[in-house]
Amino acid sequence: MGADAGRPADAGRRGELDVLRALVVLGLVFFHSALVFSPDDDFYVKDPRTTDAVTVLAGFGVVWAMPLLFLVAGLGARHSIRRRGARGFARERLLRLGVPLVFATLVLCPLPQWLRLRAADPGYDEPYGRFWPRFLTVRPDLADFPFVLEGDRFETGHLWFVVLLLTFCLLLAPVAARLAAAAERAAPALRRRPGLLLLPALPLAAVNALLGMEEGFAGWNRWAYLLFFLHGFALADDERVRGATRRAAVPVGVLGLVLFAGTAPGFVAGDDPFTARSPWALCTRALFGAAGWCWVVAILGLLDRPGLPRARAERGGRAAVLRYLTPAALPWYVLHQPVVVAFAYGVVGWPAPTAVKYAVIVTASLAVILLVYEYGVRRSPVTRFLFGMRTGSRAPAAGTPPRPDPRLPPSS
């Protein structure tokens, strides 16, 4: 009883989730390269030959990958608020997310849109230098919050993730202390009854069903991601909840597979599953939302296994890998889609089998992203700042105890 009676100390950064986040971002290169050959998705560049197999395989990724990125971001927000306080957290996120958002919108996002126009119309010959200012001709439009700028050519493209994440962080900051206190009260019940971990599946199912799924946001409603983010902040690093998640991982994972299989008829036949209001479409979206929650809980539990003591875990190759991968995820994400689209534009016209073209797009894109990150981003303070990375020695060294936020409940 003694060790369990109080609240266990937070375990610090979960290295396995940092690695998984980086792998998910690199996996987006495979995912978006596959969309070049999908008959359903309105990707920037399309190959003349498409296959339905891409749609099926993509479904296995979208049900968990982006939700997991938001949950890991929420977990990072918990550590950041403990270290900086709510106001410091808001300022830090404005810099670490806002700067790359503005920079990439100005420099990277116009290219895929320009290539879309060239791919769709062989007669389109507008120079990029003339297209660029037209892309940036925008007007305010609050109806699509938080995407508050509209334009005939303008889009945030793949940076929708950064827009939503920055919005969620700024919404969280003023209520972080109250949310953490509520999570502190809920954690003991989750430890005793792991089945309560399924409860968030209900609001996720409702949000997806009633508000509709959005193809531009990886098949989820934008506000469904907020629930994953808040769970990451409030509960994902509490050892009592982690223990319950470990125990529930296998049965919840099996349930997730069953629910996901239940969406197949709705996606294959019937009304538009993303927006239709028919009972069949509503049910499909609800099952998808619930399945996504189950998959994420299962992944969290299966990856969370008691490891080495902290002192040993921070030595050697594992620590070096973590130090490299942890800050790389955001720059990789910012870079990946323009690179994929550029290579796809050059490859789709080849008289080669689909598998060869896909392999070339993936391989070339990965090589360029990793090389640009290594030699063009991480080694210069200016580019580190533009891509949301720390630029100096202010980041705490490994093992440095965090400065607690007095408005949050104590961690022990």
ABEGO torsion letter per residue (X at the ends): XAAAABBBBBAEBBAAAAAAAAAAAAAAAAAAAAAAABAABBBABBBABBBAAAAAAAAAAAAAAAAAAAAAAAAAAAAAAAAAEAAAAAAAAAAAAAAAAAAAAAAAAAAAAAAAAAAABAABABBAAAAAAAAABBBBBAAAOABABBBAABBAEAAAAAAAAAAAAAAAAAAAAAAAAAAAAAAAAAAABAAAAAAAAAAAAAAAAAAEBBAAAGGBBAAAAAAAAAAAAAAAABAAAAAAAAAAAAAAAAAAAAAAAAAAAAAABEBBAAABABAAAAAAAAAAAAAAAAAAAAAAAAABBBBBBAAAAABEAAAAAAAAAAAAAAAAAAAAAAAAAAAAAAAAABBBBAAAAAAAAAAAAAAAAAAAAAAAAAABAAAAAAAGBBABAABBBBGBBBBBBAABBBAX
